[in-house]
Amino acid sequence: MSRAATVAGAAGPPRINGRAILPVSFAHGCADLCQGAVPALLPFLIAHRGLDLASATFLVTAATIASSVIQPLFGIWSDRLDFPLLAPIGVVIAGLGVGAVGFCQSYAALAGALAISGFGVALFHPEAARLAGRAARGTARGMSYFSVGGNVGFAVGPLAVLVTVGIFGLDATPALAIPGLVAGVVLLRELRGQFSEASENRHAEHHHEAHGPTRWGPFTRLTAAAVARTVAFFALQAFIPIYLIDQLGASKTVGGIALTVMLASGALGTLIGSRWADRWGKRLVLIWMMVPLTLVLLLLPELGLVGCLIALVAVGFLVDAPFATTVVIGQSYLPGRAGLASGITFGLAIGLGGLLAAGLGLLADQTSITTALFTLPAFSIIGMLLAISLPEEEAGAQGPPASAEPVEA
């Protein structure tokens, strides 16, 4: 790390605007609850709508593509708007889409409702991440609160389905829309009070954000590194329950718990990794998280049940530790285009990682899950090499000022 960066770190990271970031994080959780609810709805749709496994799986694909691949387009739109309506509108649409599932009798209607929900998620994320980045004042720690809001929402989604649909049936899916509607109202109220007090404030912030060169080369390599990490994470989400049950003799309950623990460890990694990034350097965190991740992924197929469960805790932590940091660095590489940067690092990178992970699923079908697991260290190595290629951080570079008085969160 350079001497200037060390001095900047010694001075401590700037205080984040906690009052501004908390409602955006809450809305993030409500938006991602809609995504987390989709896989949990599939057993009910199979039982009551006569779907086969392939057609049910395609519903998840439709929702995922709608929620990730088109995010950069909404990011461009977000950067050009003077009033941030996209985030509250997006979380409301996400809730309404998943809430309409119970009314859909045909397969086309089901696919349409989930695609609309995914569309709302895509509409929400770039603008919300831009607002979170401004409130975070360029810190990974501040952005981590926004990211963890999504982690929590994604984990709560299946539980929300069990509490509503599991007890009252598919007719109860409109209850799943309530969090999105509440979040939309809360977020709109906060945005009106904090982010749109005066047009000149918005223009001044945009001028601050737009200062500095646009660095597409480093941004592209950063995105590719995020894709490489995401491949490993999505592949493990798909493989681990089956691997634990078929290869290591675990019960279905243990397989499900292992996946939950890995996701929870990822949320913890996001919080801790972002603090390390603010203290020691964002680029260093991107690099050094990949070293132990590669070692753990190499060992994973050789471990017994207990060792594998411990390794999954480490994997969840190490994969997600650089997540918020990646978004913050991406916004710094594209000054004045925070929405676009967020749409790519939050959405497109995750969508591409999921598609590549599906290719590993085909490899597992042709060979074995163990063979597919042995390919995962290559992706973490690629991510590490791409992170090493990124330029050194500029000392003292911070995000744009938030419109409200900063409050430590």
Buried (B, 14 or more C-beta within 10 A) or exposed (E): BEEEBEEBBEEEBBBBBBBBBBBBBBBBBBBBBBBBBBBBBBBBBBEEBEBEEEBBBBBBBBBBBBBBBBBBBBBEBBBEEEEBBBBBBBBBBBBBBBBBBBEBEEBEBBBBBBBBBBBBBBBBBBBBBBBBBBBBBBBBBBBBBBBBBBBBBBBBBBBBBEBBBBEEEBEBBBBBBBBBBBBBBBBBEBBEBBBBEEEEEBEBBBEBBBEBEEBEEBBEBBBBBBBBBBBBBBBBBBBBBEBBBEBBEBEEEBBBBBBEBBBBBBBBBBBBBBBBBBBBBBBBBBBBBBEBBBBBBBBBBEBEBEEBBEBBBBBBBBBBBBBBBBBBBBBBBBBBBBBBBBBBBBBBBBBBBBBBBBEBBEBBEEEBBBEBBBBBBBBBBBBBBBBEBBEEBEBEEBBBBBBBEBBEB
